[in-house]
Amino acid sequence: MAQAQRRREDDQLLRDHGKALAEDQGQPEEVIRYGHVFAVTGDLAAQPIAPRDAAAMRSAEDSVPGVPLPQGGAGGFSAATAMETAAAYNQAVGAVRAGQASDAAAARGIAVTQTAVPGGRVVTEFVAGQVVGQYSVADPPPPAEEDATKITIGEALEATARAGGGRPVDAADAEAIRAAEMAAHGADVTMAGGIADQAQAAARANARATRDDDKVKIGDVLAGATAKLAGDKAAGMEDAARVVQAEKFKDAGARARAGGVGAAVATAARLNEDNNLEDA
């Protein structure tokens, strides 16, 4: 989680607040105490906010997985952000030392908890057992379901296995399959041991084989491709262009072959595009 940037208006807000309350309580105005910033009571309220306290709260906030904490602006700011601002000021005026912790925080700890509620979670922040922050975080919306009428990249690869499955795998096939797997995953990497790795191993083995009967065929690699992919998606025109370009790059004649991987993904993309136009 990104470290919150200190803002000049935050500094001034905390400094003015601390000065006003300190004057009321007869305390040195240079110190920003917990009671100046948070609705806490007892010993904690009178103790200066210290650098180690702020660091501990930041670490506690960072340990809550997947929860975006408010970092300033209209949404307020997290306890760690307020504590970092106050602790930096206190250290600058000599009220606390670098690495110093308050007695209450050192004795009773700092923690951040989260409680599941319908539609999200409630995050609560504690210093020495007292609440210094609480806010709700909504759950992310569920991912949109893939249109079942669209042809996926995995299905296009399986179509290649059926149409030209008896042809030996070569370097152009392997590169096209690699591009198709990355497009299906929506990433620039392939899965270790996945169909791209299998295709590349097959192409290398075929280059050394002397008999066609000993060579690995397209169907051996792409049969059941959908189940072999870590992820899949409807084939789009950009996916098709990426696969065809990869196939041409490795082809001796710089051509996309009929019945090859590029042609299958391109056909799937065109059919999906036609379906989009009909639905519009």
C-alpha positions as CSV (number, residue, x, y, z in Angstrom):
1,M,0.0,0.0,0.0
2,A,1.4,3.4,-1.0
3,Q,2.8,5.6,1.7
4,A,0.5,8.7,2.1
5,Q,2.0,12.0,1.2
6,R,2.0,14.6,3.9
7,R,0.0,17.6,3.0
8,R,0.7,21.2,4.2
9,E,-2.9,21.7,5.2
10,D,-2.8,18.5,7.3
11,D,0.2,19.9,9.2
12,Q,-1.5,23.2,9.8
13,L,-4.7,21.6,10.9
14,L,-3.0,19.4,13.5
15,R,-0.7,22.2,14.7
16,D,-3.6,24.6,15.3
17,H,-5.7,21.9,17.0
18,G,-2.8,20.9,19.2
19,K,-2.0,24.5,20.1
20,A,-5.6,25.2,21.1
21,L,-6.1,22.2,23.3
22,A,-2.6,22.5,24.8
23,E,-3.3,26.0,26.0
24,D,-6.6,24.8,27.6
25,Q,-4.7,22.1,29.5
26,G,-1.7,24.0,30.4
27,Q,0.6,21.8,28.3
28,P,3.5,22.9,26.1
29,E,1.9,24.0,22.8
30,E,4.8,22.4,20.8
31,V,3.5,18.8,21.5
32,I,0.7,17.2,19.5
33,R,-0.9,14.6,21.8
34,Y,-3.3,11.7,21.1
35,G,-6.1,13.7,22.7
36,H,-5.6,16.5,20.3
37,V,-6.2,14.3,17.2
38,F,-8.3,11.3,18.3
39,A,-11.3,10.9,20.6
40,V,-9.4,8.9,23.2
41,T,-9.2,9.1,27.0
42,G,-7.0,8.4,30.0
43,D,-3.2,8.2,29.8
44,L,-3.2,7.8,26.1
45,A,-4.9,11.2,25.5
46,A,-2.0,13.0,27.3
47,Q,0.8,11.2,25.5
48,P,2.6,12.7,22.5
49,I,2.2,10.9,19.2
50,A,5.6,9.3,18.6
51,P,7.4,8.1,15.4
52,R,7.4,4.4,16.4
53,D,3.7,4.6,17.0
54,A,3.1,6.0,13.5
55,A,5.3,3.4,11.9
56,A,3.5,0.6,13.8
57,M,0.1,1.9,12.6
58,R,1.3,2.1,9.0
59,S,2.6,-1.5,9.3
60,A,-0.7,-2.6,10.7
61,E,-2.7,-0.9,8.0
62,D,-0.5,-2.5,5.3
63,S,-1.1,-5.9,6.8
64,V,-4.8,-5.7,6.0
65,P,-5.0,-7.3,2.5
66,G,-7.0,-5.7,-0.3
67,V,-8.4,-2.8,1.8
68,P,-7.9,0.7,0.3
69,L,-7.4,3.0,3.2
70,P,-8.4,6.7,3.0
71,Q,-5.3,8.8,2.2
72,G,-6.5,12.4,2.5
73,G,-8.9,14.6,0.6
74,A,-12.7,14.5,0.9
75,G,-12.6,10.9,2.2
76,G,-10.6,11.9,5.3
77,F,-7.3,10.1,6.1
78,S,-6.3,6.9,7.9
79,A,-5.0,6.9,11.4
80,A,-1.4,6.2,10.1
81,T,-1.5,9.3,7.9
82,A,-2.6,11.5,10.9
83,M,-0.1,9.9,13.2
84,E,2.8,10.3,10.7
85,T,2.0,14.0,10.3
86,A,1.8,14.6,14.0
87,A,4.9,12.5,14.9
88,A,7.0,14.3,12.2
89,Y,5.9,17.6,13.7
90,N,6.7,16.5,17.3
91,Q,10.1,15.3,16.3
92,A,10.8,18.5,14.4
93,V,10.2,20.6,17.5
94,G,12.2,18.3,19.7
95,A,9.2,16.9,21.7
96,V,10.1,13.2,20.7
97,R,13.1,11.4,19.4
98,A,13.4,9.4,16.2
99,G,12.3,5.9,16.9
100,Q,10.6,6.8,20.2
101,A,7.3,5.1,21.1
102,S,4.7,6.3,23.5
103,D,4.4,4.3,26.8
104,A,0.7,3.4,26.2
105,A,1.3,2.1,22.6
106,A,4.4,0.2,23.7
107,A,2.6,-1.4,26.6
108,R,-0.8,-2.2,25.0
109,G,0.0,-2.3,21.3
110,I,-1.4,-1.0,18.0
111,A,-3.7,-3.0,15.7
112,V,-6.0,-2.9,12.7
113,T,-9.0,-5.3,12.5
114,Q,-11.6,-5.9,9.8
115,T,-15.1,-7.3,10.3
116,A,-17.2,-8.7,7.5
117,V,-20.6,-7.0,7.0
118,P,-23.2,-7.4,4.1
119,G,-21.6,-5.8,1.0
120,G,-18.2,-5.1,2.5
121,R,-16.1,-4.8,5.6
122,V,-15.6,-2.5,8.5
123,V,-12.0,-1.6,9.3
124,T,-11.2,-0.5,12.9
125,E,-7.9,0.9,14.0
126,F,-6.7,0.8,17.7
127,V,-4.0,2.4,19.7
128,A,-3.6,0.9,23.3
129,G,-7.0,-0.7,23.0
130,Q,-8.8,2.6,22.1
131,V,-10.4,3.2,18.7
132,V,-8.6,5.9,16.6
133,G,-10.2,5.2,13.3
134,Q,-13.1,3.3,11.7
135,Y,-14.5,3.2,8.2
136,S,-16.3,0.8,5.8
137,V,-14.9,-0.7,2.6
138,A,-17.3,-2.0,0.0
139,D,-16.7,-5.3,-1.7
140,P,-15.7,-5.1,-5.4
141,P,-18.5,-5.9,-7.8
142,P,-18.4,-9.4,-9.2
143,P,-16.7,-9.8,-12.6
144,A,-18.9,-9.6,-15.6
145,E,-19.7,-13.0,-17.1
146,E,-18.3,-13.9,-20.5
147,D,-20.8,-14.0,-23.3
148,A,-21.5,-17.7,-23.9
149,T,-22.2,-17.0,-27.5
150,K,-18.7,-15.7,-28.2
151,I,-15.9,-18.0,-29.4
152,T,-12.9,-18.0,-27.1
153,I,-9.3,-18.2,-28.0
154,G,-9.1,-21.7,-26.4
155,E,-12.0,-22.8,-28.6
156,A,-10.2,-21.4,-31.7
157,L,-7.0,-23.4,-30.7
158,E,-9.1,-26.6,-30.4
159,A,-10.6,-25.9,-33.8
160,T,-7.0,-25.8,-35.2
161,A,-6.3,-29.2,-33.6
162,R,-9.4,-30.6,-35.3
163,A,-8.8,-29.0,-38.7
164,G,-5.0,-29.5,-39.1
165,G,-4.1,-31.7,-36.2
166,G,-2.1,-34.1,-38.2
167,R,0.5,-31.5,-39.3
168,P,3.8,-31.4,-37.4
169,V,4.4,-28.5,-35.1
170,D,7.1,-26.0,-36.4
171,A,8.6,-22.7,-35.1
172,A,5.8,-20.6,-36.6
173,D,3.1,-22.7,-34.9
174,A,4.9,-22.5,-31.6
175,E,5.2,-18.7,-31.8
176,A,1.5,-18.3,-32.8
177,I,0.4,-20.6,-29.9
178,R,2.6,-18.6,-27.5
179,A,0.9,-15.3,-28.7
180,A,-2.5,-16.9,-28.4
181,E,-1.9,-18.1,-24.8
182,M,-0.7,-14.7,-23.7
183,A,-3.8,-13.1,-25.4
184,A,-6.1,-15.6,-23.6
185,H,-4.5,-14.8,-20.2
186,G,-4.5,-11.1,-20.9
187,A,-0.8,-10.9,-19.9
188,D,2.6,-10.8,-21.5
189,V,3.7,-14.0,-20.0
190,T,2.8,-17.7,-20.6
191,M,2.2,-20.4,-18.0
192,A,5.2,-22.6,-17.2
193,G,4.6,-26.0,-18.7
194,G,1.5,-24.7,-20.6
195,I,0.6,-25.1,-24.3
196,A,3.2,-22.5,-25.4
197,D,6.0,-24.4,-23.7
198,Q,4.7,-27.7,-25.1
199,A,4.6,-26.2,-28.6
200,Q,8.1,-24.8,-28.4
201,A,9.5,-28.1,-27.1
202,A,7.6,-29.9,-29.9
203,A,9.0,-27.6,-32.6
204,R,12.6,-28.1,-31.3
205,A,12.1,-31.9,-31.2
206,N,10.6,-31.9,-34.7
207,A,13.5,-30.0,-36.1
208,R,15.8,-32.9,-35.1
209,A,13.4,-35.7,-36.1
210,T,14.1,-37.4,-39.5
211,R,10.7,-39.2,-39.9
212,D,7.3,-37.5,-40.0
213,D,5.9,-40.3,-37.9
214,D,8.2,-39.4,-35.1
215,K,7.2,-35.7,-35.1
216,V,4.8,-34.1,-32.6
217,K,1.6,-33.0,-34.3
218,I,-0.6,-29.9,-33.8
219,G,-3.4,-32.0,-32.5
220,D,-1.1,-33.5,-29.8
221,V,-0.5,-30.0,-28.4
222,L,-3.8,-28.2,-28.9
223,A,-6.4,-31.0,-28.2
224,G,-8.4,-29.8,-25.1
225,A,-6.6,-26.4,-25.2
226,T,-9.4,-24.7,-23.3
227,A,-8.8,-26.9,-20.2
228,K,-5.0,-26.4,-20.5
229,L,-5.2,-22.6,-20.4
230,A,-4.9,-20.8,-17.1
231,G,-7.4,-18.3,-18.4
232,D,-9.5,-17.7,-21.5
233,K,-11.5,-14.9,-23.2
234,A,-13.5,-14.2,-26.3
235,A,-11.3,-13.8,-29.3
236,G,-11.0,-10.2,-30.5
237,M,-9.6,-8.5,-33.6
238,E,-6.5,-7.3,-31.6
239,D,-5.9,-10.8,-30.4
240,A,-6.1,-12.1,-33.9
241,A,-3.7,-9.5,-35.2
242,R,-1.2,-10.4,-32.5
243,V,-1.3,-14.1,-33.2
244,V,-1.1,-13.7,-37.0
245,Q,1.8,-11.3,-36.7
246,A,3.7,-13.8,-34.5
247,E,3.0,-16.6,-36.9
248,K,4.3,-14.5,-39.9
249,F,7.4,-13.5,-37.9
250,K,8.5,-17.1,-37.6
251,D,7.3,-18.4,-41.0
252,A,10.0,-18.8,-43.6
253,G,7.9,-16.9,-46.2
254,A,6.5,-14.4,-43.7
255,R,3.0,-15.7,-44.4
256,A,0.1,-16.8,-42.1
257,R,-0.7,-20.3,-43.1
258,A,-4.2,-21.5,-44.1
259,G,-5.7,-23.7,-41.4
260,G,-3.1,-22.4,-38.9
261,V,-3.5,-20.9,-35.4
262,G,-3.6,-17.4,-36.8
263,A,-6.4,-18.2,-39.2
264,A,-8.4,-19.9,-36.5
265,V,-8.2,-17.0,-34.1
266,A,-8.9,-14.5,-36.9
267,T,-12.0,-16.4,-37.9
268,A,-13.2,-16.6,-34.3
269,A,-12.6,-12.8,-33.9
270,R,-14.6,-12.0,-37.1
271,L,-17.5,-14.2,-36.0
272,N,-17.5,-12.5,-32.6
273,E,-17.4,-9.1,-34.3
274,D,-20.4,-10.0,-36.5
275,N,-22.3,-11.1,-33.4
276,N,-21.6,-7.7,-31.8
277,L,-23.0,-5.9,-34.9
278,E,-26.2,-8.1,-34.9
279,D,-26.7,-7.4,-31.2
280,A,-26.3,-3.6,-31.6
